[in-house]
Amino acid sequence: MNKALAIVGVVIVGIGVVASGALFIVEQTQQAIVLRLGKPQKTIQEPGLNVKIPFFDEVLFYEKRVLDLDPPTERVILADQKRLDVDSYARYRITDPLLFFQTTRRVTEVPGKLSPIINSSLRRVLGNETLTGILSTKRATIMANIQTAVNEGVKRFGLEIVEVRVRRADYPDETRSNIENRMKSEREREAKEFRAEGFEEAEGIRADADKQKIVILAEAQKTAETMRGEGDSKAIQIYAAAFGQDPEFFAFYRSMQAYRKSIASSDTTMVLSPNSDFFRFFRDINGSGLPKEKELR
């Protein structure tokens, strides 16, 4: 009895093992290929429970979801001969598991096959465009053309490109340096032109100011000389009128002024004859005793 139970148990376990090896589940996010001795037997793209032959069949699962791809940066020459380093990315999915298995087999092999196709399409499409066109509203059309070109190239791998986008496009380092140097030279040239124009304008203003200065000084000198002449003329007239009113007093006043100026300083030394006309008012307050002609002088 115990021996029969043991045999039944072994049979049940064997059936369980065989059943577990014969059944497999395909998730909603998966698709599968059943291989028998390495050769594809069927493709399963719907989720559910499926059966295979244990020990003979092998199941390969592939993603049904959209996968990401980040190709290396590609240098592109545009139609206007400008060079750009284009950093792009793509999103794809496996549409034909059997064809994918036959041409690629593993998802890890996808970047090596898709990246050259994407970069080639970028070079071909962008090579017919200018930098202005890429930066304009035409950009969406350009991206659609790149996606179409890439899809034509990846159909043979059982793949579909859902989206291709340019993440960024920059000038190469050497081109950027050349542009920066050219911009710097242009700004320096403009600065020199502005500085030269400013210097020229300053020289014009300075020359005009000097001219006005000379004219103003000349006018002022002329006015001053005229006023000085008029003043001297009036002074002479006043002196003449005063001298004519009292010649003796005028002679006395002039002598007093001369005495003040000549002997005011303590270190003044004068050697004159006491009988000279200069000292006539020392001898007599009226300056008498001298000829009339000398008094008038």
C-alpha positions as CSV (number, residue, x, y, z in Angstrom):
1,M,0.0,0.0,0.0
2,N,2.7,2.4,1.0
3,K,4.6,1.5,-2.1
4,A,1.6,2.2,-4.3
5,L,1.2,5.6,-2.7
6,A,4.8,6.4,-3.3
7,I,4.5,5.6,-6.9
8,V,1.4,7.8,-7.2
9,G,3.2,10.6,-5.5
10,V,6.1,10.3,-7.9
11,V,3.8,10.3,-10.9
12,I,2.0,13.4,-9.6
13,V,5.3,15.2,-9.0
14,G,6.4,14.2,-12.5
15,I,3.2,15.4,-14.0
16,G,3.6,18.7,-12.1
17,V,7.2,19.1,-13.3
18,V,6.2,18.4,-16.9
19,A,3.2,20.7,-16.7
20,S,5.3,23.5,-15.2
21,G,7.9,23.1,-18.0
22,A,5.2,23.0,-20.6
23,L,3.3,26.2,-19.6
24,F,4.5,29.8,-19.8
25,I,2.8,33.2,-19.5
26,V,3.1,36.1,-21.8
27,E,2.6,39.4,-20.0
28,Q,0.7,42.3,-21.5
29,T,4.0,44.2,-22.0
30,Q,5.6,41.2,-23.7
31,Q,5.7,39.3,-26.9
32,A,7.4,35.9,-27.4
33,I,9.0,33.5,-29.9
34,V,9.0,29.8,-29.3
35,L,12.1,28.0,-30.5
36,R,12.4,24.3,-31.0
37,L,15.9,23.1,-31.0
38,G,17.0,26.7,-31.9
39,K,14.5,27.1,-34.8
40,P,11.5,29.5,-34.5
41,Q,8.2,27.7,-34.3
42,K,5.6,30.4,-33.5
43,T,5.3,34.0,-32.5
44,I,3.0,35.1,-29.7
45,Q,2.0,38.8,-29.4
46,E,-1.1,38.4,-27.3
47,P,-1.0,38.1,-23.5
48,G,-2.0,34.8,-21.8
49,L,-1.1,31.3,-20.9
50,N,0.7,29.2,-23.5
51,V,2.0,25.7,-24.0
52,K,5.4,24.5,-25.1
53,I,7.1,21.1,-25.3
54,P,9.3,20.7,-22.3
55,F,13.1,20.2,-22.8
56,F,12.7,20.9,-26.5
57,D,11.2,24.3,-26.7
58,E,12.7,27.6,-25.6
59,V,10.8,30.9,-25.2
60,L,12.4,34.3,-26.0
61,F,10.5,37.3,-24.6
62,Y,10.7,40.8,-26.1
63,E,9.3,44.1,-25.0
64,K,6.1,45.5,-26.6
65,R,6.6,48.9,-25.0
66,V,8.5,51.8,-26.5
67,L,12.2,51.7,-25.9
68,D,14.7,54.5,-25.8
69,L,17.9,54.9,-27.9
70,D,20.6,57.5,-27.4
71,P,22.9,57.5,-30.5
72,P,26.3,59.1,-30.3
73,T,26.7,62.8,-31.3
74,E,27.0,63.2,-35.1
75,R,28.8,66.0,-36.9
76,V,26.7,67.3,-39.8
77,I,27.5,69.7,-42.6
78,L,24.5,71.8,-43.6
79,A,23.6,73.2,-47.0
80,D,25.1,76.5,-46.1
81,Q,28.4,74.7,-45.2
82,K,28.0,75.3,-41.5
83,R,29.1,72.4,-39.3
84,L,27.0,71.2,-36.3
85,D,27.5,68.6,-33.7
86,V,24.0,67.1,-33.5
87,D,22.9,65.2,-30.3
88,S,19.8,63.2,-31.0
89,Y,17.6,60.6,-29.4
90,A,15.1,58.1,-30.7
91,R,12.2,56.0,-29.4
92,Y,11.4,52.6,-31.0
93,R,9.4,49.4,-30.5
94,I,9.7,45.8,-31.8
95,T,6.8,45.2,-34.3
96,D,8.0,41.9,-35.7
97,P,9.6,39.6,-33.1
98,L,10.4,36.9,-35.6
99,L,12.2,39.3,-38.0
100,F,13.9,41.0,-35.0
101,F,15.1,37.6,-33.9
102,Q,16.4,36.7,-37.3
103,T,18.3,39.9,-37.8
104,T,19.2,41.2,-34.4
105,R,18.2,38.6,-31.8
106,R,19.0,40.7,-28.7
107,V,17.9,44.2,-27.6
108,T,21.4,44.9,-26.6
109,E,22.4,44.8,-30.2
110,V,19.9,47.5,-31.3
111,P,22.1,50.6,-30.6
112,G,24.9,49.2,-32.9
113,K,22.4,48.7,-35.7
114,L,20.1,51.7,-35.3
115,S,22.7,54.4,-34.4
116,P,24.4,54.4,-37.9
117,I,21.0,54.5,-39.6
118,I,19.8,57.4,-37.5
119,N,23.0,59.4,-37.9
120,S,23.0,58.7,-41.7
121,S,19.5,60.0,-42.0
122,L,20.5,63.1,-39.9
123,R,23.4,63.8,-42.3
124,R,21.2,63.2,-45.4
125,V,18.2,65.3,-44.3
126,L,20.0,68.1,-42.5
127,G,22.6,68.3,-45.3
128,N,19.8,69.8,-47.5
129,E,18.8,72.4,-44.9
130,T,20.4,75.6,-43.7
131,L,20.9,76.7,-40.1
132,T,18.1,79.3,-40.5
133,G,15.7,76.6,-41.7
134,I,16.6,74.3,-38.8
135,L,15.9,77.2,-36.3
136,S,12.6,78.2,-38.0
137,T,9.1,76.7,-37.9
138,K,10.3,74.2,-40.5
139,R,12.0,72.3,-37.7
140,A,8.9,70.0,-37.2
141,T,8.9,69.0,-40.9
142,I,12.6,68.3,-40.8
143,M,12.2,66.0,-37.8
144,A,9.3,64.2,-39.6
145,N,11.5,63.7,-42.7
146,I,14.3,62.3,-40.5
147,Q,11.8,59.9,-38.8
148,T,10.5,58.7,-42.2
149,A,14.0,58.1,-43.5
150,V,15.0,56.2,-40.4
151,N,11.9,54.0,-40.5
152,E,12.7,53.0,-44.1
153,G,16.1,51.8,-42.9
154,V,14.9,49.8,-39.8
155,K,12.0,47.9,-41.3
156,R,14.3,45.0,-42.1
157,F,15.0,44.6,-38.4
158,G,11.4,44.3,-37.4
159,L,11.5,47.7,-35.7
160,E,9.4,50.9,-35.9
161,I,10.8,54.3,-35.0
162,V,8.1,56.1,-32.9
163,E,10.0,59.4,-32.6
164,V,13.3,61.0,-33.5
165,R,14.3,64.3,-31.9
166,V,17.4,66.5,-31.9
167,R,18.2,67.2,-28.3
168,R,20.7,69.9,-29.1
169,A,22.9,71.1,-32.0
170,D,26.1,73.0,-31.3
171,Y,29.0,74.3,-33.3
172,P,32.1,72.2,-33.0
173,D,34.7,73.5,-30.5
174,E,37.0,74.7,-33.2
175,T,34.2,76.4,-35.1
176,R,32.9,78.0,-31.8
177,S,36.4,79.3,-31.2
178,N,36.6,80.8,-34.7
179,I,33.2,82.4,-34.3
180,E,34.2,83.9,-30.9
181,N,37.4,85.2,-32.4
182,R,35.6,86.6,-35.4
183,M,33.0,88.3,-33.1
184,K,35.7,89.6,-30.9
185,S,37.6,91.1,-33.9
186,E,34.4,92.6,-35.2
187,R,33.6,94.2,-31.9
188,E,37.2,95.5,-31.6
189,R,36.9,96.9,-35.2
190,E,33.6,98.6,-34.3
191,A,35.2,100.0,-31.1
192,K,38.1,101.4,-33.0
193,E,35.7,103.0,-35.5
194,F,33.6,104.6,-32.7
195,R,36.8,105.7,-30.9
196,A,38.2,107.2,-34.1
197,E,34.8,109.0,-34.8
198,G,34.8,110.2,-31.2
199,F,38.3,111.5,-31.5
200,E,37.6,113.2,-34.8
201,E,34.5,114.9,-33.3
202,A,36.4,115.8,-30.2
203,E,39.1,117.4,-32.3
204,G,36.5,119.3,-34.2
205,I,34.9,120.6,-31.0
206,R,38.3,121.4,-29.6
207,A,39.3,123.3,-32.7
208,D,36.0,125.2,-32.8
209,A,36.4,126.1,-29.1
210,D,40.0,127.3,-29.7
211,K,38.7,129.4,-32.6
212,Q,36.0,130.9,-30.5
213,K,38.5,131.5,-27.7
214,I,40.8,133.4,-30.1
215,V,37.9,135.4,-31.4
216,I,36.6,136.2,-27.9
217,L,40.1,137.1,-26.7
218,A,40.6,139.3,-29.7
219,E,37.3,141.0,-29.3
220,A,38.0,141.5,-25.6
221,Q,41.5,142.8,-26.3
222,K,40.0,145.2,-28.9
223,T,37.3,146.4,-26.5
224,A,39.9,146.7,-23.7
225,E,42.3,148.7,-25.9
226,T,39.4,150.9,-27.0
227,M,38.3,151.5,-23.5
228,R,41.9,152.1,-22.3
229,G,42.4,154.6,-25.1
230,E,39.2,156.3,-24.2
231,G,40.2,156.4,-20.6
232,D,43.6,157.7,-21.4
233,S,42.1,160.4,-23.6
234,K,39.7,161.4,-20.8
235,A,42.5,161.3,-18.3
236,I,44.6,163.6,-20.5
237,Q,41.7,165.9,-20.9
238,I,41.1,166.0,-17.1
239,Y,44.8,166.5,-16.5
240,A,44.9,169.3,-19.1
241,A,41.8,170.9,-17.6
242,A,43.1,170.7,-14.1
243,F,46.5,172.0,-15.2
244,G,44.9,174.9,-17.0
245,Q,42.9,175.9,-14.0
246,D,46.0,176.3,-11.6
247,P,49.4,175.5,-13.2
248,E,51.3,176.4,-10.0
249,F,49.3,174.0,-7.9
250,F,49.6,171.3,-10.5
251,A,53.4,171.7,-10.5
252,F,53.4,171.6,-6.7
253,Y,51.3,168.4,-6.6
254,R,53.5,166.7,-9.1
255,S,56.6,167.5,-7.2
256,M,55.0,166.2,-4.0
257,Q,54.2,162.9,-5.7
258,A,57.8,162.7,-6.9
259,Y,59.2,163.4,-3.4
260,R,57.0,160.6,-2.0
261,K,58.0,158.0,-4.5
262,S,61.7,158.9,-4.5
263,I,62.5,159.2,-0.8
264,A,59.8,156.9,0.7
265,S,62.3,153.9,0.9
266,S,65.0,154.1,3.5
267,D,67.7,152.7,1.2
268,T,67.2,155.3,-1.5
269,T,70.3,157.3,-2.3
270,M,70.1,160.4,-4.5
271,V,73.0,162.7,-5.5
272,L,71.5,166.0,-6.8
273,S,72.5,169.6,-6.6
274,P,70.5,171.5,-4.0
275,N,69.9,174.2,-6.5
276,S,68.2,171.8,-8.9
277,D,64.6,172.3,-10.0
278,F,63.7,169.1,-8.2
279,F,64.2,170.7,-4.7
280,R,62.7,174.1,-5.5
281,F,59.8,173.5,-3.1
282,F,62.2,172.6,-0.3
283,R,63.7,176.1,-0.6
284,D,60.4,177.9,-0.9
285,I,56.8,176.5,-0.6
286,N,55.9,178.7,-3.5
287,G,58.9,177.4,-5.6
288,S,59.9,181.0,-6.2
289,G,63.4,182.2,-7.2
290,L,63.3,180.2,-10.4
291,P,62.6,181.2,-13.9
292,K,59.0,180.9,-15.0
293,E,59.7,178.4,-17.7
294,K,61.2,175.9,-15.2
295,E,58.1,176.2,-12.9
296,L,55.9,175.3,-15.8
297,R,57.9,172.2,-16.6
